[in-house]
Amino acid sequence: MDNAERFSIQRAEKPGYWECTDKEHGIKITFKEHNFNGSQEVTILGGDTFASMEEAMGVAKALREMTDWLCREHNKKCMPDLQAMRERMGKDIRAIRMERGMSQTDLAAAAGITIANLSRIEAGKFSVGLDILNKIAIALGVTLKME
């Protein structure tokens, strides 16, 4: 059985979630869209126990193969939408800056970055590293929080 026949993916009943089924091994993975690593739920179809260690190891191998297939063939469903994250982060930085009554010139100077880079960060058009984000957070008087 090739991967196209073995695996299937469809929207789950729960909004914002996907289900991937391994028909050969009777395994289903349910995960939140764009958050595969943080939300996986595995269901063994047709039973919830293993008859032997070999069966358990076979299921573990099948899960790894299914995960590889998902990441290769359906990456956009599994992984975060980085552009949306950049845009949200930029809007958050801009909102906090404005709450503090700071201009882009003020924040850029306080964070030690160029105004052009700050403008691109706020517009969601710049992939910024943690060092620069930390400088911006310190300049704004906030703490970085990863979600």
N, CA, C and O atoms as a GROMACS GRO file, in nm:
protein
  588
    1MET      N    1   0.086  -0.118   0.000
    1MET     CA    2   0.000   0.000   0.000
    1MET      C    3   0.090   0.124   0.000
    1MET      O    4   0.174   0.138   0.088
    2ASP      N    5   0.074   0.213  -0.097
    2ASP     CA    6   0.156   0.334  -0.098
    2ASP      C    7   0.095   0.439  -0.006
    2ASP      O    8  -0.018   0.424   0.040
    3ASN      N    9   0.170   0.547   0.020
    3ASN     CA   10   0.126   0.648   0.116
    3ASN      C   11  -0.004   0.716   0.077
    3ASN      O   12  -0.084   0.750   0.164
    4ALA      N   13  -0.027   0.734  -0.053
    4ALA     CA   14  -0.151   0.798  -0.098
    4ALA      C   15  -0.273   0.713  -0.062
    4ALA      O   16  -0.380   0.767  -0.035
    5GLU      N   17  -0.257   0.582  -0.061
    5GLU     CA   18  -0.367   0.492  -0.022
    5GLU      C   19  -0.371   0.472   0.129
    5GLU      O   20  -0.478   0.456   0.187
    6ARG      N   21  -0.255   0.472   0.191
    6ARG     CA   22  -0.244   0.440   0.333
    6ARG      C   23  -0.294   0.553   0.422
    6ARG      O   24  -0.365   0.528   0.520
    7PHE      N   25  -0.259   0.677   0.391
    7PHE     CA   26  -0.293   0.790   0.476
    7PHE      C   27  -0.405   0.873   0.416
    7PHE      O   28  -0.416   0.885   0.294
    8SER      N   29  -0.488   0.928   0.502
    8SER     CA   30  -0.589   1.025   0.457
    8SER      C   31  -0.594   1.138   0.559
    8SER      O   32  -0.563   1.119   0.677
    9ILE      N   33  -0.633   1.253   0.512
    9ILE     CA   34  -0.646   1.368   0.601
    9ILE      C   35  -0.776   1.439   0.570
    9ILE      O   36  -0.813   1.456   0.453
   10GLN      N   37  -0.846   1.479   0.674
   10GLN     CA   38  -0.971   1.551   0.659
   10GLN      C   39  -0.994   1.638   0.781
   10GLN      O   40  -0.934   1.618   0.886
   11ARG      N   41  -1.083   1.736   0.766
   11ARG     CA   42  -1.116   1.823   0.879
   11ARG      C   43  -1.184   1.739   0.987
   11ARG      O   44  -1.264   1.650   0.957
   12ALA      N   45  -1.152   1.766   1.110
   12ALA     CA   46  -1.214   1.698   1.224
   12ALA      C   47  -1.348   1.766   1.255
   12ALA      O   48  -1.377   1.875   1.205
   13GLU      N   49  -1.428   1.700   1.336
   13GLU     CA   50  -1.555   1.760   1.377
   13GLU      C   51  -1.531   1.885   1.460
   13GLU      O   52  -1.609   1.981   1.452
   14LYS      N   53  -1.426   1.885   1.538
   14LYS     CA   54  -1.393   1.999   1.622
   14LYS      C   55  -1.338   2.111   1.533
   14LYS      O   56  -1.240   2.089   1.461
   15PRO      N   57  -1.396   2.230   1.536
   15PRO     CA   58  -1.351   2.340   1.449
   15PRO      C   59  -1.203   2.372   1.470
   15PRO      O   60  -1.154   2.378   1.583
   16GLY      N   61  -1.132   2.393   1.359
   16GLY     CA   62  -0.990   2.428   1.364
   16GLY      C   63  -0.898   2.309   1.378
   16GLY      O   64  -0.777   2.327   1.395
   17TYR      N   65  -0.951   2.188   1.370
   17TYR     CA   66  -0.870   2.066   1.387
   17TYR      C   67  -0.874   1.981   1.260
   17TYR      O   68  -0.968   1.989   1.181
   18TRP      N   69  -0.770   1.899   1.243
   18TRP     CA   70  -0.759   1.803   1.133
   18TRP      C   71  -0.744   1.663   1.190
   18TRP      O   72  -0.698   1.645   1.303
   19GLU      N   73  -0.783   1.563   1.111
   19GLU     CA   74  -0.762   1.422   1.145
   19GLU      C   75  -0.684   1.356   1.033
   19GLU      O   76  -0.717   1.372   0.916
   20CYS      N   77  -0.579   1.284   1.070
   20CYS     CA   78  -0.503   1.205   0.974
   20CYS      C   79  -0.515   1.059   1.017
   20CYS      O   80  -0.491   1.025   1.133
   21THR      N   81  -0.552   0.974   0.922
   21THR     CA   82  -0.572   0.832   0.951
   21THR      C   83  -0.473   0.748   0.875
   21THR      O   84  -0.450   0.770   0.756
   22ASP      N   85  -0.413   0.650   0.944
   22ASP     CA   86  -0.328   0.548   0.883
   22ASP      C   87  -0.417   0.424   0.871
   22ASP      O   88  -0.440   0.353   0.968
   23LYS      N   89  -0.467   0.399   0.749
   23LYS     CA   90  -0.561   0.288   0.728
   23LYS      C   91  -0.496   0.152   0.746
   23LYS      O   92  -0.562   0.056   0.786
   24GLU      N   93  -0.367   0.144   0.718
   24GLU     CA   94  -0.296   0.016   0.729
   24GLU      C   95  -0.283  -0.029   0.875
   24GLU      O   96  -0.295  -0.148   0.905
   25HIS      N   97  -0.259   0.066   0.967
   25HIS     CA   98  -0.234   0.032   1.107
   25HIS      C   99  -0.349   0.069   1.200
   25HIS      O  100  -0.343   0.040   1.319
   26GLY      N  101  -0.454   0.133   1.147
   26GLY     CA  102  -0.568   0.168   1.232
   26GLY      C  103  -0.536   0.272   1.337
   26GLY      O  104  -0.571   0.257   1.454
   27ILE      N  105  -0.468   0.379   1.294
   27ILE     CA  106  -0.427   0.485   1.386
   27ILE      C  107  -0.481   0.617   1.333
   27ILE      O  108  -0.481   0.642   1.212
   28LYS      N  109  -0.527   0.703   1.424
   28LYS     CA  110  -0.572   0.836   1.386
   28LYS      C  111  -0.501   0.939   1.474
   28LYS      O  112  -0.493   0.923   1.596
   29ILE      N  113  -0.451   1.045   1.410
   29ILE     CA  114  -0.395   1.158   1.482
   29ILE      C  115  -0.487   1.277   1.458
   29ILE      O  116  -0.518   1.309   1.343
   30THR      N  117  -0.530   1.341   1.565
   30THR     CA  118  -0.609   1.464   1.556
   30THR      C  119  -0.518   1.577   1.605
   30THR      O  120  -0.451   1.563   1.707
   31PHE      N  121  -0.517   1.688   1.530
   31PHE     CA  122  -0.431   1.800   1.570
   31PHE      C  123  -0.493   1.933   1.531
   31PHE      O  124  -0.572   1.941   1.437
   32LYS      N  125  -0.456   2.037   1.605
   32LYS     CA  126  -0.504   2.172   1.578
   32LYS      C  127  -0.427   2.227   1.458
   32LYS      O  128  -0.305   2.212   1.449
   33GLU      N  129  -0.499   2.290   1.368
   33GLU     CA  130  -0.435   2.348   1.250
   33GLU      C  131  -0.324   2.444   1.293
   33GLU      O  132  -0.343   2.525   1.384
   34HIS      N  133  -0.211   2.436   1.227
   34HIS     CA  134  -0.092   2.518   1.252
   34HIS      C  135  -0.028   2.491   1.388
   34HIS      O  136   0.055   2.571   1.433
   35ASN      N  137  -0.064   2.382   1.456
   35ASN     CA  138  -0.007   2.353   1.588
   35ASN      C  139   0.006   2.202   1.607
   35ASN      O  140  -0.035   2.149   1.710
   36PHE      N  141   0.062   2.134   1.509
   36PHE     CA  142   0.073   1.989   1.514
   36PHE      C  143   0.149   1.942   1.637
   36PHE      O  144   0.100   1.856   1.710
   37ASN      N  145   0.267   1.998   1.662
   37ASN     CA  146   0.350   1.950   1.771
   37ASN      C  147   0.291   1.976   1.909
   37ASN      O  148   0.323   1.906   2.005
   38GLY      N  149   0.206   2.077   1.920
   38GLY     CA  150   0.152   2.112   2.051
   38GLY      C  151   0.014   2.058   2.080
   38GLY      O  152  -0.041   2.085   2.187
   39SER      N  153  -0.046   1.984   1.985
   39SER     CA  154  -0.186   1.947   2.006
   39SER      C  155  -0.222   1.805   1.963
   39SER      O  156  -0.341   1.773   1.956
   40GLN      N  157  -0.126   1.720   1.936
   40GLN     CA  158  -0.156   1.586   1.884
   40GLN      C  159  -0.234   1.502   1.984
   40GLN      O  160  -0.203   1.498   2.103
   41GLU      N  161  -0.336   1.434   1.933
   41GLU     CA  162  -0.407   1.333   2.009
   41GLU      C  163  -0.410   1.208   1.922
   41GLU      O  164  -0.457   1.213   1.808
   42VAL      N  165  -0.360   1.097   1.975
   42VAL     CA  166  -0.352   0.973   1.898
   42VAL      C  167  -0.462   0.878   1.944
   42VAL      O  168  -0.484   0.859   2.064
   43THR      N  169  -0.532   0.819   1.847
   43THR     CA  170  -0.636   0.721   1.876
   43THR      C  171  -0.600   0.592   1.803
   43THR      O  172  -0.573   0.593   1.684
   44ILE      N  173  -0.601   0.481   1.876
   44ILE     CA  174  -0.584   0.350   1.816
   44ILE      C  175  -0.724   0.301   1.781
   44ILE      O  176  -0.804   0.273   1.870
   45LEU      N  177  -0.754   0.291   1.653
   45LEU     CA  178  -0.888   0.252   1.609
   45LEU      C  179  -0.909   0.104   1.634
   45LEU      O  180  -0.822   0.022   1.604
   46GLY      N  181  -1.021   0.069   1.689
   46GLY     CA  182  -1.054  -0.071   1.710
   46GLY      C  183  -0.992  -0.131   1.835
   46GLY      O  184  -0.989  -0.254   1.847
   47GLY      N  185  -0.944  -0.052   1.927
   47GLY     CA  186  -0.887  -0.106   2.051
   47GLY      C  187  -0.796  -0.004   2.116
   47GLY      O  188  -0.745   0.087   2.050
   48ASP      N  189  -0.774  -0.021   2.246
   48ASP     CA  190  -0.693   0.077   2.316
   48ASP      C  191  -0.575   0.014   2.391
   48ASP      O  192  -0.511   0.081   2.472
   49THR      N  193  -0.546  -0.113   2.365
   49THR     CA  194  -0.432  -0.178   2.429
   49THR      C  195  -0.350  -0.252   2.324
   49THR      O  196  -0.397  -0.276   2.212
   50PHE      N  197  -0.230  -0.287   2.360
   50PHE     CA  198  -0.141  -0.361   2.270
   50PHE      C  199  -0.126  -0.504   2.321
   50PHE      O  200  -0.116  -0.528   2.441
   51ALA      N  201  -0.124  -0.596   2.229
   51ALA     CA  202  -0.110  -0.737   2.264
   51ALA      C  203   0.033  -0.771   2.303
   51ALA      O  204   0.056  -0.865   2.379
   52SER      N  205   0.129  -0.695   2.251
   52SER     CA  206   0.270  -0.724   2.280
   52SER      C  207   0.354  -0.599   2.261
   52SER      O  208   0.308  -0.498   2.207
   53MET      N  209   0.478  -0.606   2.306
   53MET     CA  210   0.572  -0.497   2.286
   53MET      C  211   0.597  -0.475   2.137
   53MET      O  212   0.614  -0.362   2.092
   54GLU      N  213   0.601  -0.584   2.061
   54GLU     CA  214   0.622  -0.573   1.916
   54GLU      C  215   0.510  -0.493   1.851
   54GLU      O  216   0.535  -0.410   1.764
   55GLU      N  217   0.386  -0.518   1.894
   55GLU     CA  218   0.272  -0.443   1.840
   55GLU      C  219   0.284  -0.295   1.875
   55GLU      O  220   0.260  -0.208   1.791
   56ALA      N  221   0.322  -0.266   1.998
   56ALA     CA  222   0.340  -0.127   2.041
   56ALA      C  223   0.450  -0.059   1.960
   56ALA      O  224   0.435   0.056   1.920
   57MET      N  225   0.559  -0.129   1.937
   57MET     CA  226   0.670  -0.074   1.858
   57MET      C  227   0.626  -0.052   1.713
   57MET      O  228   0.666   0.046   1.650
   58GLY      N  229   0.546  -0.143   1.660
   58GLY     CA  230   0.493  -0.126   1.524
   58GLY      C  231   0.406  -0.002   1.513
   58GLY      O  232   0.412   0.070   1.414
   59VAL      N  233   0.324   0.022   1.615
   59VAL     CA  234   0.240   0.142   1.615
   59VAL      C  235   0.327   0.267   1.625
   59VAL      O  236   0.301   0.366   1.557
   60ALA      N  237   0.430   0.263   1.709
   60ALA     CA  238   0.521   0.378   1.720
   60ALA      C  239   0.587   0.408   1.586
   60ALA      O  240   0.598   0.524   1.547
   61LYS      N  241   0.631   0.304   1.516
   61LYS     CA  242   0.693   0.322   1.384
   61LYS      C  243   0.591   0.379   1.286
   61LYS      O  244   0.624   0.467   1.207
   62ALA      N  245   0.469   0.329   1.290
   62ALA     CA  246   0.364   0.378   1.200
   62ALA      C  247   0.332   0.525   1.230
   62ALA      O  248   0.310   0.603   1.137
   63LEU      N  249   0.330   0.563   1.358
   63LEU     CA  250   0.306   0.703   1.394
   63LEU      C  251   0.415   0.793   1.339
   63LEU      O  252   0.388   0.903   1.290
   64ARG      N  253   0.540   0.747   1.346
   64ARG     CA  254   0.652   0.826   1.293
   64ARG      C  255   0.637   0.842   1.141
   64ARG      O  256   0.658   0.951   1.088
   65GLU      N  257   0.600   0.735   1.073
   65GLU     CA  258   0.580   0.742   0.928
   65GLU      C  259   0.466   0.837   0.894
   65GLU      O  260   0.475   0.914   0.798
   66MET      N  261   0.356   0.831   0.972
   66MET     CA  262   0.243   0.920   0.947
   66MET      C  263   0.283   1.065   0.972
   66MET      O  264   0.246   1.153   0.894
   67THR      N  265   0.358   1.090   1.078
   67THR     CA  266   0.404   1.225   1.107
   67THR      C  267   0.493   1.277   0.995
   67THR      O  268   0.478   1.391   0.952
   68ASP      N  269   0.584   1.195   0.947
   68ASP     CA  270   0.671   1.235   0.836
   68ASP      C  271   0.588   1.270   0.713
   68ASP      O  272   0.614   1.371   0.647
   69TRP      N  273   0.487   1.186   0.682
   69TRP     CA  274   0.401   1.211   0.567
   69TRP      C  275   0.325   1.342   0.583
   69TRP      O  276   0.318   1.422   0.489
   70LEU      N  277   0.269   1.366   0.702
   70LEU     CA  278   0.195   1.490   0.727
   70LEU      C  279   0.284   1.612   0.708
   70LEU      O  280   0.245   1.708   0.642
   71CYS      N  281   0.402   1.608   0.766
   71CYS     CA  282   0.493   1.723   0.756
   71CYS      C  283   0.540   1.745   0.613
   71CYS      O  284   0.561   1.860   0.572
   72ARG      N  285   0.555   1.640   0.538
   72ARG     CA  286   0.600   1.652   0.399
   72ARG      C  287   0.486   1.695   0.306
   72ARG      O  288   0.504   1.784   0.223
   73GLU      N  289   0.372   1.633   0.319
   73GLU     CA  290   0.262   1.654   0.224
   73GLU      C  291   0.161   1.761   0.267
   73GLU      O  292   0.090   1.817   0.183
   74HIS      N  293   0.153   1.790   0.396
   74HIS     CA  294   0.051   1.884   0.445
   74HIS      C  295   0.111   1.981   0.546
   74HIS      O  296   0.050   2.011   0.649
   75ASN      N  297   0.229   2.029   0.516
   75ASN     CA  298   0.303   2.115   0.607
   75ASN      C  299   0.223   2.238   0.650
   75ASN      O  300   0.226   2.275   0.768
   76LYS      N  301   0.152   2.301   0.558
   76LYS     CA  302   0.080   2.424   0.592
   76LYS      C  303  -0.032   2.400   0.692
   76LYS      O  304  -0.070   2.492   0.765
   77LYS      N  305  -0.085   2.279   0.696
   77LYS     CA  306  -0.190   2.248   0.795
   77LYS      C  307  -0.129   2.221   0.932
   77LYS      O  308  -0.193   2.243   1.035
   78CYS      N  309  -0.004   2.175   0.933
   78CYS     CA  310   0.059   2.132   1.058
   78CYS      C  311   0.138   2.242   1.128
   78CYS      O  312   0.138   2.251   1.251
   79MET      N  313   0.205   2.323   1.050
   79MET     CA  314   0.299   2.418   1.109
   79MET      C  315   0.238   2.558   1.118
   79MET      O  316   0.144   2.589   1.045
   80PRO      N  317   0.292   2.641   1.206
   80PRO     CA  318   0.238   2.776   1.224
   80PRO      C  319   0.246   2.858   1.095
   80PRO      O  320   0.338   2.840   1.015
   81ASP      N  321   0.151   2.946   1.077
   81ASP     CA  322   0.152   3.042   0.967
   81ASP      C  323   0.243   3.156   1.011
   81ASP      O  324   0.200   3.247   1.081
   82LEU      N  325   0.368   3.150   0.968
   82LEU     CA  326   0.469   3.246   1.016
   82LEU      C  327   0.436   3.389   0.975
   82LEU      O  328   0.460   3.481   1.052
   83GLN      N  329   0.384   3.408   0.855
   83GLN     CA  330   0.350   3.544   0.813
   83GLN      C  331   0.241   3.603   0.902
   83GLN      O  332   0.250   3.719   0.942
   84ALA      N  333   0.140   3.525   0.934
   84ALA     CA  334   0.034   3.573   1.023
   84ALA      C  335   0.091   3.606   1.161
   84ALA      O  336   0.050   3.703   1.224
   85MET      N  337   0.186   3.525   1.208
   85MET     CA  338   0.249   3.551   1.338
   85MET      C  339   0.329   3.681   1.333
   85MET      O  340   0.324   3.761   1.427
   86ARG      N  341   0.405   3.703   1.222
   86ARG     CA  342   0.482   3.828   1.209
   86ARG      C  343   0.388   3.949   1.211
   86ARG      O  344   0.417   4.049   1.276
   87GLU      N  345   0.276   3.939   1.138
   87GLU     CA  346   0.183   4.051   1.131
   87GLU      C  347   0.120   4.078   1.267
   87GLU      O  348   0.107   4.194   1.308
   88ARG      N  349   0.080   3.972   1.338
   88ARG     CA  350   0.020   3.991   1.471
   88ARG      C  351   0.121   4.053   1.568
   88ARG      O  352   0.088   4.143   1.644
   89MET      N  353   0.245   4.002   1.564
   89MET     CA  354   0.349   4.056   1.652
   89MET      C  355   0.374   4.203   1.621
   89MET      O  356   0.387   4.285   1.712
   90GLY      N  357   0.381   4.238   1.491
   90GLY     CA  358   0.404   4.376   1.452
   90GLY      C  359   0.292   4.468   1.501
   90GLY      O  360   0.318   4.578   1.549
   91LYS      N  361   0.168   4.422   1.488
   91LYS     CA  362   0.054   4.502   1.536
   91LYS      C  363   0.061   4.520   1.687
   91LYS      O  364   0.031   4.628   1.739
   92ASP      N  365   0.100   4.414   1.758
   92ASP     CA  366   0.112   4.422   1.904
   92ASP      C  367   0.219   4.523   1.944
   92ASP      O  368   0.198   4.603   2.034
   93ILE      N  369   0.334   4.519   1.876
   93ILE     CA  370   0.444   4.613   1.907
   93ILE      C  371   0.397   4.756   1.882
   93ILE      O  372   0.419   4.844   1.965
   94ARG      N  373   0.331   4.778   1.769
   94ARG     CA  374   0.282   4.911   1.735
   94ARG      C  375   0.181   4.960   1.839
   94ARG      O  376   0.188   5.075   1.882
   95ALA      N  377   0.089   4.873   1.879
   95ALA     CA  378  -0.013   4.912   1.976
   95ALA      C  379   0.050   4.950   2.110
   95ALA      O  380   0.011   5.049   2.171
   96ILE      N  381   0.146   4.871   2.156
   96ILE     CA  382   0.212   4.900   2.284
   96ILE      C  383   0.292   5.029   2.273
   96ILE      O  384   0.290   5.112   2.364
   97ARG      N  385   0.362   5.046   2.161
   97ARG     CA  386   0.440   5.169   2.139
   97ARG      C  387   0.349   5.290   2.147
   97ARG      O  388   0.383   5.390   2.212
   98MET      N  389   0.234   5.283   2.082
   98MET     CA  390   0.142   5.397   2.082
   98MET      C  391   0.080   5.420   2.220
   98MET      O  392   0.060   5.535   2.260
   99GLU      N  393   0.051   5.310   2.293
   99GLU     CA  394   0.001   5.324   2.431
   99GLU      C  395   0.101   5.399   2.519
   99GLU      O  396   0.064   5.475   2.607
  100ARG      N  397   0.229   5.375   2.491
  100ARG     CA  398   0.336   5.438   2.569
  100ARG      C  399   0.365   5.581   2.521
  100ARG      O  400   0.447   5.652   2.580
  101GLY      N  401   0.296   5.622   2.414
  101GLY     CA  402   0.318   5.757   2.360
  101GLY      C  403   0.452   5.772   2.291
  101GLY      O  404   0.507   5.882   2.286
  102MET      N  405   0.505   5.662   2.238
  102MET     CA  406   0.636   5.665   2.173
  102MET      C  407   0.619   5.673   2.021
  102MET      O  408   0.529   5.611   1.964
  103SER      N  409   0.706   5.748   1.958
  103SER     CA  410   0.712   5.748   1.812
  103SER      C  411   0.800   5.631   1.768
  103SER      O  412   0.869   5.570   1.850
  104GLN      N  413   0.798   5.601   1.639
  104GLN     CA  414   0.889   5.498   1.589
  104GLN      C  415   1.034   5.540   1.612
  104GLN      O  416   1.119   5.456   1.642
  105THR      N  417   1.062   5.668   1.599
  105THR     CA  418   1.198   5.719   1.622
  105THR      C  419   1.240   5.693   1.767
  105THR      O  420   1.352   5.650   1.792
  106ASP      N  421   1.148   5.719   1.862
  106ASP     CA  422   1.178   5.698   2.004
  106ASP      C  423   1.208   5.551   2.032
  106ASP      O  424   1.308   5.518   2.095
  107LEU      N  425   1.120   5.462   1.983
  107LEU     CA  426   1.138   5.319   2.010
  107LEU      C  427   1.262   5.264   1.941
  107LEU      O  428   1.336   5.187   2.001
  108ALA      N  429   1.284   5.302   1.818
  108ALA     CA  430   1.402   5.254   1.745
  108ALA      C  431   1.529   5.294   1.818
  108ALA      O  432   1.621   5.213   1.832
  109ALA      N  433   1.536   5.419   1.866
  109ALA     CA  434   1.654   5.466   1.939
  109ALA      C  435   1.671   5.389   2.070
  109ALA      O  436   1.781   5.348   2.104
  110ALA      N  437   1.560   5.370   2.143
  110ALA     CA  438   1.567   5.300   2.272
  110ALA      C  439   1.606   5.154   2.254
  110ALA      O  440   1.672   5.097   2.341
  111ALA      N  441   1.566   5.092   2.143
  111ALA     CA  442   1.597   4.951   2.119
  111ALA      C  443   1.729   4.932   2.045
  111ALA      O  444   1.778   4.820   2.034
  112GLY      N  445   1.786   5.041   1.994
  112GLY     CA  446   1.913   5.030   1.922
  112GLY      C  447   1.899   4.968   1.784
  112GLY      O  448   1.988   4.897   1.738
  113ILE      N  449   1.786   4.996   1.718
  113ILE     CA  450   1.764   4.945   1.582
  113ILE      C  451   1.729   5.063   1.491
  113ILE      O  452   1.702   5.173   1.539
  114THR      N  453   1.730   5.040   1.363
  114THR     CA  454   1.696   5.148   1.270
  114THR      C  455   1.545   5.167   1.262
  114THR      O  456   1.468   5.075   1.287
  115ILE      N  457   1.505   5.288   1.228
  115ILE     CA  458   1.363   5.318   1.211
  115ILE      C  459   1.306   5.233   1.097
  115ILE      O  460   1.193   5.185   1.106
  116ALA      N  461   1.384   5.215   0.992
  116ALA     CA  462   1.338   5.134   0.878
  116ALA      C  463   1.307   4.991   0.922
  116ALA      O  464   1.205   4.935   0.882
  117ASN      N  465   1.395   4.932   1.004
  117ASN     CA  466   1.369   4.796   1.052
  117ASN      C  467   1.247   4.791   1.143
  117ASN      O  468   1.166   4.699   1.133
  118LEU      N  469   1.232   4.889   1.231
  118LEU     CA  470   1.116   4.893   1.318
  118LEU      C  471   0.988   4.904   1.235
  118LEU      O  472   0.888   4.839   1.265
  119SER      N  473   0.991   4.987   1.134
  119SER     CA  474   0.874   5.003   1.046
  119SER      C  475   0.838   4.871   0.979
  119SER      O  476   0.721   4.836   0.971
  120ARG      N  477   0.938   4.798   0.930
  120ARG     CA  478   0.913   4.668   0.866
  120ARG      C  479   0.863   4.565   0.968
  120ARG      O  480   0.778   4.483   0.936
  121ILE      N  481   0.916   4.570   1.090
  121ILE     CA  482   0.870   4.478   1.195
  121ILE      C  483   0.723   4.504   1.226
  121ILE      O  484   0.643   4.411   1.232
  122GLU      N  485   0.688   4.630   1.244
  122GLU     CA  486   0.549   4.664   1.276
  122GLU      C  487   0.454   4.629   1.161
  122GLU      O  488   0.336   4.601   1.184
  123ALA      N  489   0.504   4.631   1.038
  123ALA     CA  490   0.422   4.597   0.921
  123ALA      C  491   0.416   4.447   0.897
  123ALA      O  492   0.343   4.401   0.809
  124GLY      N  493   0.491   4.369   0.975
  124GLY     CA  494   0.493   4.224   0.956
  124GLY      C  495   0.573   4.181   0.835
  124GLY      O  496   0.550   4.073   0.781
  125LYS      N  497   0.665   4.265   0.792
  125LYS     CA  498   0.742   4.237   0.670
  125LYS      C  499   0.889   4.208   0.699
  125LYS      O  500   0.973   4.215   0.609
  126PHE      N  501   0.919   4.176   0.825
  126PHE     CA  502   1.058   4.153   0.863
  126PHE      C  503   1.062   4.036   0.959
  126PHE      O  504   0.994   4.038   1.061
  127SER      N  505   1.138   3.936   0.927
  127SER     CA  506   1.154   3.821   1.015
  127SER      C  507   1.261   3.856   1.118
  127SER      O  508   1.381   3.854   1.087
  128VAL      N  509   1.219   3.886   1.235
  128VAL     CA  510   1.308   3.940   1.338
  128VAL      C  511   1.355   3.830   1.434
  128VAL      O  512   1.278   3.740   1.466
  129GLY      N  513   1.478   3.840   1.478
  129GLY     CA  514   1.534   3.743   1.573
  129GLY      C  515   1.499   3.778   1.717
  129GLY      O  516   1.452   3.888   1.747
  130LEU      N  517   1.522   3.682   1.805
  130LEU     CA  518   1.490   3.702   1.947
  130LEU      C  519   1.571   3.813   2.012
  130LEU      O  520   1.521   3.881   2.102
  131ASP      N  521   1.695   3.833   1.968
  131ASP     CA  522   1.777   3.940   2.027
  131ASP      C  523   1.713   4.076   2.005
  131ASP      O  524   1.704   4.158   2.097
  132ILE      N  525   1.668   4.101   1.882
  132ILE     CA  526   1.604   4.229   1.852
  132ILE      C  527   1.469   4.239   1.922
  132ILE      O  528   1.435   4.344   1.976
  133LEU      N  529   1.392   4.130   1.922
  133LEU     CA  530   1.264   4.132   1.993
  133LEU      C  531   1.284   4.164   2.141
  133LEU      O  532   1.206   4.239   2.199
  134ASN      N  533   1.387   4.108   2.200
  134ASN     CA  534   1.414   4.134   2.341
  134ASN      C  535   1.449   4.281   2.362
  134ASN      O  536   1.404   4.341   2.460
  135LYS      N  537   1.527   4.341   2.273
  135LYS     CA  538   1.561   4.483   2.284
  135LYS      C  539   1.435   4.568   2.275
  135LYS      O  540   1.420   4.665   2.349
  136ILE      N  541   1.345   4.533   2.183
  136ILE     CA  542   1.219   4.608   2.169
  136ILE      C  543   1.135   4.592   2.295
  136ILE      O  544   1.077   4.689   2.344
  137ALA      N  545   1.126   4.470   2.347
  137ALA     CA  546   1.048   4.446   2.469
  137ALA      C  547   1.101   4.527   2.586
  137ALA      O  548   1.024   4.588   2.660
  138ILE      N  549   1.232   4.529   2.602
  138ILE     CA  550   1.293   4.607   2.711
  138ILE      C  551   1.262   4.755   2.693
  138ILE      O  552   1.226   4.823   2.789
  139ALA      N  553   1.275   4.804   2.570
  139ALA     CA  554   1.247   4.945   2.543
  139ALA      C  555   1.100   4.980   2.569
  139ALA      O  556   1.069   5.092   2.608
  140LEU      N  557   1.011   4.884   2.548
  140LEU     CA  558   0.869   4.907   2.573
  140LEU      C  559   0.830   4.878   2.718
  140LEU      O  560   0.720   4.914   2.761
  141GLY      N  561   0.918   4.813   2.793
  141GLY     CA  562   0.889   4.779   2.931
  141GLY      C  563   0.795   4.660   2.944
  141GLY      O  564   0.714   4.654   3.036
  142VAL      N  565   0.806   4.565   2.849
  142VAL     CA  566   0.722   4.446   2.853
  142VAL      C  567   0.811   4.321   2.852
  142VAL      O  568   0.932   4.330   2.830
  143THR      N  569   0.749   4.207   2.876
  143THR     CA  570   0.819   4.079   2.876
  143THR      C  571   0.776   4.000   2.754
  143THR      O  572   0.658   4.000   2.718
  144LEU      N  573   0.871   3.932   2.689
  144LEU     CA  574   0.837   3.845   2.577
  144LEU      C  575   0.760   3.725   2.627
  144LEU      O  576   0.793   3.668   2.731
  145LYS      N  577   0.657   3.686   2.553
  145LYS     CA  578   0.577   3.569   2.588
  145LYS      C  579   0.558   3.487   2.463
  145LYS      O  580   0.513   3.539   2.361
  146MET      N  581   0.593   3.359   2.468
  146MET     CA  582   0.580   3.270   2.354
  146MET      C  583   0.450   3.192   2.367
  146MET      O  584   0.422   3.135   2.473
  147GLU      N  585   0.370   3.188   2.259
  147GLU     CA  586   0.245   3.111   2.259
  147GLU      C  587   0.246   3.014   2.146
  147GLU      O  588   0.150   2.939   2.128
   0.00000   0.00000   0.00000
